[in-house]
């Protein structure tokens, strides 16, 4: 856990700072500078790029993590693995792009009929999808060097700083809406360039004949793992990004703008998971390779406790201050329809956090096929749920589809891991912590306000957040978080 702790703490500092910038964007800059429709088209472009990346890469990021331990050899430039990955991904991108060109007229016609902004800016969609896919692959390869902080900083800060700046230029009529969209495309290019340069700086940008990879690893195994990696990544992307795509496709851009604000608030809970999910899988892959089953069990159990504790703490602060957050937001009354979305998505995030690094435990074991089958099936279930619930319940339906998908998905993975490996992430302390945390969330939502937004945010955060922190520090329900707080306190004083 030492590397995870060091990188996780650094990552969390960087990303929580980014989250603060993101909250300023969500609570002020985006509602101030963009209409709901303009925010909707921006969200649609960015999230659709995330959704399409697995199709374009055909499991290349999973291949990068799975086979790096076998090919790792600095003197031999890792047997040309990086060049092989670029070739592998490049062929996949070319083939999928040909399919897109065949159906391009029908896609453009469908979206153009739904909203004028779609008609004007659908051209940017495929371009940003390709750029984002390549950036994702390079970033994932960097994680093999146990470096997650700077790649994440490059990606997150490029968009969290660049997007509001572009929106401000548009709002103050320094740039047109066309130029704003050109700027969004430019941000994707900056992200890709930054990932490429960082990989070069840590010595990962090494090329040698790609055929050396095939000599070390059977190509059939690479294709098999890549194929199932595609299924798993598609399922994962559908769970996390499908809601925005479906709201934009089946509802409208205005509703997507409201949904985007609510989802951004709820997604603050995902920050600890992102840290663990970037540094943890390479370590789990290496542990499986070394048959270190005890290490895998420990990582699984402790990641569950840490992520649940952090998730509950963040959710308590979000839910007890949600009225105040919307009150502070420019044009906040237009976005308050998303409050129920925050609650539903927050519960779905808690479920996912509580089950820890279950996807990595299965995904890098000999049963990796089960993980990918289950993820793809549940991703398709999410499509069906969205298809049924969005027309009936709008953005609440999209959030509910995500909640159901998260619950079923993690329930299946929990029982499979226990059945095959005997690993158990939960104990009685998990139940105690969950009861206290959910109780504070429930009572926090019912507390009356004083009429002063800033005063309410201070006293409610101190009361409910302080009670939860006190529980964590005075019990052994979450020992890793308790120790981290104690260590942090000692370093300061």
C-alpha positions as CSV (number, residue, x, y, z in Angstrom):
1,X,0.0,0.0,0.0
2,X,3.0,2.3,0.3
3,X,3.2,3.3,-3.4
4,X,-0.6,3.6,-3.5
5,X,-0.6,5.8,-0.5
6,X,2.1,8.1,-1.8
7,X,0.8,8.4,-5.3
8,X,-2.8,8.4,-4.0
9,X,-2.2,11.3,-1.6
10,X,-0.3,13.3,-4.3
11,X,-3.0,12.5,-6.8
12,X,-5.8,13.4,-4.4
13,X,-4.2,16.8,-3.6
14,X,-3.9,17.6,-7.3
15,X,-7.3,16.4,-8.2
16,X,-9.1,18.0,-5.2
17,X,-7.5,21.2,-6.2
18,X,-8.8,20.5,-9.6
19,X,-12.2,19.7,-8.1
20,X,-12.2,23.1,-6.4
21,X,-11.6,24.7,-9.8
22,X,-14.3,22.3,-11.3
23,X,-16.8,23.5,-8.6
24,X,-16.1,27.1,-9.5
25,X,-16.8,26.2,-13.1
26,X,-20.0,24.3,-12.2
27,X,-21.3,26.7,-9.7
28,X,-20.4,30.0,-11.4
29,X,-18.6,30.1,-14.7
30,X,-20.6,27.6,-16.8
31,X,-24.1,28.8,-15.6
32,X,-22.9,32.4,-16.0
33,X,-21.2,32.2,-19.4
34,X,-23.2,29.5,-21.2
35,X,-26.8,28.8,-21.8
36,X,-28.2,25.3,-20.9
37,X,-28.0,24.3,-24.6
38,X,-24.5,25.6,-25.1
39,X,-23.3,23.8,-22.0
40,X,-25.2,20.7,-23.3
41,X,-23.3,20.6,-26.6
42,X,-20.0,21.1,-24.7
43,X,-20.8,18.2,-22.4
44,X,-22.0,16.1,-25.3
45,X,-18.7,16.4,-27.2
46,X,-16.5,15.7,-24.2
47,X,-18.5,12.7,-22.8
48,X,-19.2,11.2,-26.2
49,X,-15.4,11.2,-26.8
50,X,-15.0,9.2,-23.5
51,X,-17.8,6.8,-24.5
52,X,-16.3,6.2,-28.0
53,X,-12.7,5.7,-26.9
54,X,-13.0,2.0,-26.1
55,X,-14.5,1.3,-29.6
56,X,-11.6,3.1,-31.2
57,X,-8.9,1.5,-29.2
58,X,-10.1,-2.1,-29.2
59,X,-8.9,-2.8,-25.7
60,X,-5.4,-1.3,-26.2
61,X,-5.3,0.3,-22.7
62,X,-6.1,-3.0,-21.0
63,X,-3.4,-4.7,-23.1
64,X,-1.0,-2.0,-22.1
65,X,-1.5,-2.8,-18.4
66,X,-1.9,-6.6,-18.7
67,X,1.3,-7.4,-20.6
68,X,3.7,-4.7,-19.4
69,X,5.0,-6.9,-16.5
70,X,6.0,-9.6,-19.0
71,X,7.6,-7.2,-21.5
72,X,9.2,-4.8,-19.0
73,X,12.9,-4.5,-19.9
74,X,14.5,-1.1,-19.9
75,X,17.6,-2.1,-21.8
76,X,15.6,-3.7,-24.6
77,X,13.1,-0.8,-24.7
78,X,10.4,-3.1,-23.4
79,X,10.6,-5.1,-26.6
80,X,9.0,-2.3,-28.6
81,X,5.7,-2.5,-26.6
82,X,4.8,1.2,-26.9
83,X,5.2,1.1,-30.7
84,X,3.2,-2.1,-30.9
85,X,0.4,-0.4,-28.9
86,X,0.3,2.6,-31.2
87,X,0.2,0.3,-34.3
88,X,-2.5,-1.9,-32.7
89,X,-4.6,1.2,-31.8
90,X,-4.0,2.9,-35.1
91,X,-5.4,0.0,-37.1
92,X,-8.4,-0.2,-34.9
93,X,-9.1,3.6,-35.2
94,X,-8.8,3.3,-39.0
95,X,-11.3,0.5,-39.2
96,X,-13.8,2.2,-36.9
97,X,-13.4,5.5,-38.8
98,X,-14.3,3.7,-42.0
99,X,-17.5,2.5,-40.4
100,X,-18.3,6.1,-39.3
101,X,-17.8,7.4,-42.8
102,X,-20.2,4.8,-44.2
103,X,-23.0,5.9,-41.8
104,X,-22.0,9.6,-41.4
105,X,-24.8,11.0,-43.4
106,X,-27.5,9.2,-41.3
107,X,-25.8,10.2,-38.0
108,X,-25.6,13.9,-39.1
109,X,-29.2,13.9,-40.3
110,X,-30.5,12.5,-37.1
111,X,-28.8,14.9,-34.8
112,X,-29.3,17.9,-37.1
113,X,-33.0,17.3,-36.9
114,X,-33.0,17.4,-33.1
115,X,-31.3,20.7,-32.4
116,X,-29.6,23.6,-34.4
117,X,-26.4,23.3,-32.3
118,X,-26.1,19.7,-33.3
119,X,-26.5,20.6,-36.9
120,X,-23.8,23.3,-36.7
121,X,-21.2,21.4,-34.6
122,X,-21.6,17.7,-35.2
123,X,-18.6,17.8,-37.4
124,X,-16.3,18.2,-34.3
125,X,-17.5,15.0,-32.7
126,X,-15.4,12.3,-34.5
127,X,-12.3,14.5,-34.5
128,X,-12.3,14.9,-30.7
129,X,-13.1,11.2,-30.3
130,X,-9.9,10.1,-32.1
131,X,-7.7,12.6,-30.3
132,X,-9.1,11.7,-26.9
133,X,-8.6,7.9,-27.6
134,X,-4.9,8.4,-28.4
135,X,-4.5,10.6,-25.3
136,X,-6.2,7.9,-23.2
137,X,-3.8,5.2,-24.5
138,X,-0.7,7.2,-23.8
139,X,-1.9,8.2,-20.3
140,X,-2.7,4.5,-19.5
141,X,0.8,3.4,-20.6
142,X,2.3,6.1,-18.3
143,X,0.6,4.4,-15.3
144,X,2.8,1.4,-15.8
145,X,5.7,3.6,-14.5
146,X,3.6,4.2,-11.3
147,X,3.1,7.8,-12.3
148,X,-0.5,9.0,-12.1
149,X,-0.2,12.5,-10.8
150,X,1.2,14.5,-13.8
151,X,-0.8,12.7,-16.5
152,X,-3.9,13.3,-14.6
153,X,-3.0,16.9,-13.9
154,X,-2.4,17.5,-17.7
155,X,-5.7,16.0,-18.6
156,X,-7.9,17.5,-15.9
157,X,-6.4,20.9,-15.8
158,X,-6.4,21.3,-19.5
159,X,-10.1,21.1,-19.6
160,X,-11.0,22.6,-16.2
161,X,-9.0,25.7,-16.9
162,X,-9.3,25.9,-20.7
163,X,-13.0,25.4,-21.0
164,X,-14.2,28.2,-18.7
165,X,-11.6,30.5,-20.2
166,X,-13.0,29.8,-23.7
167,X,-16.6,30.2,-22.3
168,X,-15.5,33.6,-20.9
169,X,-14.2,34.7,-24.2
170,X,-17.5,33.8,-25.8
171,X,-19.6,35.5,-23.1
172,X,-17.7,38.8,-23.4
173,X,-17.9,38.5,-27.2
174,X,-14.2,38.2,-27.6
175,X,-14.8,35.0,-29.5
176,X,-17.8,33.6,-31.5
177,X,-19.6,30.4,-30.7
178,X,-17.7,28.8,-33.7
179,X,-14.4,29.9,-32.2
180,X,-15.5,28.5,-28.8
181,X,-16.0,25.0,-30.4
182,X,-12.6,25.3,-32.2
183,X,-11.1,26.1,-28.8
184,X,-12.6,22.9,-27.3
185,X,-11.0,20.9,-30.1
186,X,-7.7,22.6,-29.4
187,X,-7.9,21.6,-25.8
188,X,-8.1,17.9,-26.8
189,X,-4.9,18.5,-28.9
190,X,-3.2,20.2,-26.0
191,X,-4.0,17.2,-23.8
192,X,-2.7,14.7,-26.3
193,X,0.5,16.7,-26.8
194,X,1.0,17.0,-23.0
195,X,0.6,13.2,-22.5
196,X,3.1,12.5,-25.2
197,X,5.7,14.9,-23.9
198,X,5.3,13.6,-20.3
199,X,5.8,10.0,-21.4
200,X,8.9,11.1,-23.2
201,X,10.2,12.8,-20.0
202,X,10.0,9.7,-17.9
203,X,11.7,7.6,-20.5
204,X,8.6,5.7,-21.7
205,X,8.8,7.0,-25.3
206,X,10.9,4.1,-26.6
207,X,10.7,2.6,-30.0
208,X,12.1,-0.7,-31.4
209,X,10.8,-3.3,-33.8
210,X,7.2,-4.2,-32.7
211,X,7.7,-7.8,-33.8
212,X,9.7,-8.4,-30.6
213,X,6.4,-8.2,-28.7
214,X,5.0,-11.2,-30.6
215,X,8.1,-13.2,-29.8
216,X,7.6,-12.6,-26.0
217,X,3.7,-12.8,-25.9
218,X,1.6,-14.9,-28.2
219,X,-0.4,-12.6,-30.5
220,X,-3.5,-14.7,-30.0
221,X,-3.4,-13.9,-26.3
222,X,-3.1,-10.2,-27.0
223,X,-6.0,-10.3,-29.4
224,X,-8.1,-12.3,-27.0
225,X,-7.4,-10.0,-24.1
226,X,-7.9,-6.9,-26.3
227,X,-11.2,-8.3,-27.5
228,X,-12.5,-8.8,-24.0
229,X,-10.9,-5.6,-22.9
230,X,-13.0,-3.9,-25.5
231,X,-16.2,-5.5,-24.1
232,X,-15.2,-4.5,-20.5
233,X,-14.2,-0.9,-21.5
234,X,-17.4,-0.4,-23.4
235,X,-19.4,-1.6,-20.4
236,X,-17.5,0.6,-18.1
237,X,-17.9,3.6,-20.4
238,X,-21.6,3.0,-20.8
239,X,-22.1,3.0,-17.1
240,X,-20.1,6.3,-16.6
241,X,-20.7,8.3,-19.7
242,X,-23.8,6.8,-21.4
243,X,-26.2,8.9,-19.4
244,X,-25.0,12.2,-20.9
245,X,-25.0,10.7,-24.4
246,X,-28.5,9.3,-24.0
247,X,-29.9,12.5,-22.5
248,X,-28.5,14.5,-25.4
249,X,-29.7,11.9,-27.9
250,X,-33.2,11.2,-26.5
251,X,-34.1,14.2,-24.5
252,X,-32.6,17.7,-25.4
253,X,-29.5,19.8,-25.0
254,X,-31.1,22.0,-22.3
255,X,-31.9,19.0,-20.1
256,X,-28.3,17.8,-20.7
257,X,-27.0,21.1,-19.4
258,X,-29.0,20.7,-16.2
259,X,-27.9,17.1,-15.9
260,X,-24.3,18.0,-16.5
261,X,-24.3,20.4,-13.5
262,X,-25.9,17.8,-11.2
263,X,-23.5,15.0,-12.4
264,X,-20.5,17.2,-12.0
265,X,-21.5,17.9,-8.3
266,X,-22.0,14.1,-7.7
267,X,-18.8,13.2,-9.5
268,X,-16.7,14.9,-6.9
269,X,-17.2,11.6,-5.0
270,X,-15.3,9.8,-7.7
271,X,-12.0,11.5,-7.0
272,X,-10.6,8.9,-4.5
273,X,-11.7,6.1,-6.8
274,X,-9.8,7.6,-9.7
275,X,-6.6,7.7,-7.7
276,X,-6.9,4.0,-6.6
277,X,-8.2,2.9,-10.1
278,X,-5.1,4.3,-11.8
279,X,-2.3,3.1,-9.5
280,X,-4.0,0.0,-8.1
281,X,-4.6,-2.1,-11.3
282,X,-0.9,-2.2,-12.4
283,X,0.0,-3.5,-8.8
284,X,-2.8,-6.0,-8.9
285,X,-1.7,-7.2,-12.4
286,X,1.8,-7.6,-11.1
287,X,0.5,-9.5,-8.0
288,X,-1.4,-11.9,-10.1
289,X,1.7,-12.4,-12.3
290,X,3.7,-13.2,-9.1
291,X,0.8,-15.2,-7.6
292,X,0.8,-13.0,-4.5
293,X,-2.8,-13.7,-3.5
294,X,-2.5,-12.2,0.0
295,X,-1.4,-8.9,-1.5
296,X,-4.5,-8.9,-3.8
297,X,-6.8,-9.7,-0.9
298,X,-5.3,-6.9,1.1
299,X,-5.6,-4.3,-1.7
300,X,-9.2,-5.3,-2.3
301,X,-10.2,-5.1,1.3
302,X,-8.4,-1.9,2.2
303,X,-9.4,-0.1,-1.0
304,X,-13.0,-0.8,-0.1
305,X,-12.8,0.6,3.4
306,X,-10.8,3.7,2.3
307,X,-13.1,4.5,-0.7
308,X,-16.3,4.0,1.2
309,X,-15.1,6.3,4.0
310,X,-14.0,9.1,1.7
311,X,-17.2,8.7,-0.4
312,X,-19.4,9.0,2.6
313,X,-17.5,12.0,3.9
314,X,-17.8,13.9,0.5
315,X,-21.4,12.9,0.1
316,X,-22.3,14.3,3.5
317,X,-20.7,17.6,2.7
318,X,-22.4,17.8,-0.8
319,X,-25.9,16.9,0.4
320,X,-26.0,19.0,3.5
321,X,-24.9,22.1,1.4
322,X,-26.8,21.4,-1.9
323,X,-29.5,24.1,-1.4
324,X,-26.8,26.6,-0.7
325,X,-24.7,25.6,-3.7
326,X,-27.7,26.1,-6.1
327,X,-28.5,29.4,-4.4
328,X,-25.0,30.7,-5.1
329,X,-25.1,29.6,-8.7
330,X,-25.9,32.2,-11.3
331,X,-29.2,31.3,-12.9
332,X,-29.4,28.6,-10.2
333,X,-33.2,28.4,-10.4
334,X,-32.8,26.9,-13.9
335,X,-30.6,24.1,-12.6
336,X,-32.4,23.2,-9.4
337,X,-34.3,20.5,-11.2
338,X,-31.1,18.5,-11.0
339,X,-31.1,18.2,-7.2
340,X,-32.8,14.8,-7.3
341,X,-30.2,13.7,-9.9
342,X,-27.4,14.6,-7.4
343,X,-29.0,12.3,-4.7
344,X,-29.5,9.4,-7.1
345,X,-26.1,9.6,-8.7
346,X,-24.5,10.1,-5.3
347,X,-26.0,6.8,-4.0
348,X,-24.8,5.1,-7.2
349,X,-21.2,6.4,-6.6
350,X,-21.3,5.1,-3.0
351,X,-22.2,1.6,-4.2
352,X,-19.3,1.6,-6.6
353,X,-16.8,3.0,-4.0
354,X,-17.8,0.5,-1.4
355,X,-16.8,-2.5,-3.6
356,X,-13.3,-1.2,-4.1
357,X,-11.0,-2.4,-6.8
358,X,-13.2,-5.4,-7.8
359,X,-12.9,-4.8,-11.5
360,X,-9.1,-5.0,-11.4
361,X,-9.2,-8.1,-9.2
362,X,-11.2,-10.0,-11.8
363,X,-9.8,-8.2,-14.8
364,X,-6.2,-9.3,-14.3
365,X,-7.0,-12.8,-13.1
366,X,-7.5,-15.9,-15.2
367,X,-11.2,-15.2,-15.1
368,X,-10.9,-11.9,-16.9
369,X,-13.4,-13.0,-19.4
370,X,-16.2,-13.0,-16.8
371,X,-15.4,-9.4,-16.0
372,X,-15.7,-8.3,-19.6
373,X,-18.8,-10.3,-20.3
374,X,-20.6,-8.9,-17.2
375,X,-19.5,-5.4,-17.9
376,X,-20.7,-5.5,-21.5
377,X,-24.0,-7.1,-20.5
378,X,-24.6,-4.6,-17.8
379,X,-23.6,-1.8,-20.1
380,X,-26.3,-2.9,-22.5
381,X,-28.7,-3.2,-19.6
382,X,-27.9,0.5,-18.9
383,X,-28.8,1.3,-22.5
384,X,-32.1,-0.5,-22.2
385,X,-32.9,1.3,-18.8
386,X,-32.1,4.7,-20.3
387,X,-34.2,3.9,-23.3
388,X,-37.2,3.2,-21.1
389,X,-36.7,5.6,-18.3
390,X,-35.6,8.8,-20.1
391,X,-38.8,9.3,-22.1
392,X,-40.8,8.7,-19.0
393,X,-38.8,10.5,-16.3
394,X,-36.3,12.7,-18.1
395,X,-33.0,13.4,-16.4
396,X,-34.2,11.6,-13.2
397,X,-34.7,8.5,-15.4
398,X,-31.1,8.7,-16.7
399,X,-29.8,8.9,-13.1
400,X,-32.0,6.0,-12.0
401,X,-30.7,3.9,-14.8
402,X,-27.2,4.6,-13.6
403,X,-28.1,3.7,-10.0
404,X,-29.7,0.3,-11.0
405,X,-26.7,-0.5,-13.3
406,X,-24.1,0.3,-10.6
407,X,-26.0,-1.9,-8.0
408,X,-26.4,-4.9,-10.3
409,X,-23.0,-4.6,-11.7
410,X,-21.2,-4.5,-8.4
411,X,-23.4,-7.1,-6.8
412,X,-22.5,-9.6,-9.5
413,X,-18.8,-8.9,-9.2
414,X,-18.9,-9.1,-5.4
415,X,-20.4,-12.6,-5.4
416,X,-18.1,-13.8,-8.2
417,X,-14.9,-12.7,-6.4
418,X,-16.1,-14.3,-3.2
419,X,-17.0,-17.5,-5.0
420,X,-13.8,-17.9,-7.0
421,X,-11.1,-16.4,-4.7
422,X,-12.7,-16.2,-1.2
423,X,-11.8,-12.5,-1.0
424,X,-14.2,-10.4,1.2
425,X,-14.1,-6.6,1.3
426,X,-16.8,-6.1,3.9
427,X,-17.1,-6.7,7.6
428,X,-19.2,-5.5,10.5
429,X,-17.3,-2.2,10.6
430,X,-18.4,-1.6,7.0
431,X,-22.0,-1.8,8.1
432,X,-21.5,0.5,11.1
433,X,-19.7,3.1,9.0
434,X,-22.4,3.0,6.4
435,X,-25.3,3.3,8.9
436,X,-23.6,6.4,10.5
437,X,-22.8,8.0,7.2
438,X,-26.2,7.5,5.6
439,X,-27.9,8.6,8.8
440,X,-25.9,11.9,8.7
441,X,-26.8,12.3,5.0
442,X,-30.5,11.8,5.8
443,X,-30.7,14.2,8.7
444,X,-28.5,16.7,6.9
445,X,-31.0,17.0,4.1
446,X,-33.8,17.9,6.6
447,X,-32.0,20.6,8.5
448,X,-33.6,24.1,8.2
449,X,-31.5,27.0,6.9
450,X,-30.8,30.2,8.7
451,X,-31.4,32.4,5.7
452,X,-27.7,33.2,5.3
453,X,-26.2,30.9,2.6
454,X,-22.6,31.3,3.8
455,X,-23.4,30.8,7.4
456,X,-25.5,27.7,6.6
457,X,-22.6,26.1,4.6
458,X,-20.1,26.7,7.5
459,X,-22.2,25.4,10.4
460,X,-23.7,22.4,8.5
461,X,-20.3,21.4,7.2
462,X,-18.7,21.7,10.6
463,X,-21.6,19.8,12.3
464,X,-22.2,16.9,10.0
465,X,-18.7,16.6,8.5
466,X,-17.2,17.0,12.0
467,X,-19.4,14.3,13.5
468,X,-18.4,11.9,10.7
469,X,-14.7,12.7,11.1
470,X,-14.9,12.2,14.9
471,X,-16.5,8.8,14.4
472,X,-13.7,7.8,12.0
473,X,-11.0,9.0,14.4
474,X,-12.5,7.4,17.6
475,X,-13.2,4.0,16.1
476,X,-11.3,1.4,14.1
477,X,-14.0,1.3,11.4
478,X,-11.6,2.7,8.8
479,X,-8.1,2.2,10.0
480,X,-6.2,3.5,6.9
481,X,-8.1,6.8,6.9
482,X,-7.6,7.2,10.6
483,X,-3.9,6.6,10.2
484,X,-3.6,9.0,7.3
485,X,-5.3,11.8,9.4
486,X,-3.0,11.1,12.3
487,X,0.1,11.1,10.1
488,X,-1.1,14.4,8.5
489,X,-1.7,15.9,11.9
490,X,1.8,14.9,13.2
491,X,3.5,16.3,10.1
492,X,1.8,19.7,10.7
493,X,2.3,19.9,14.4
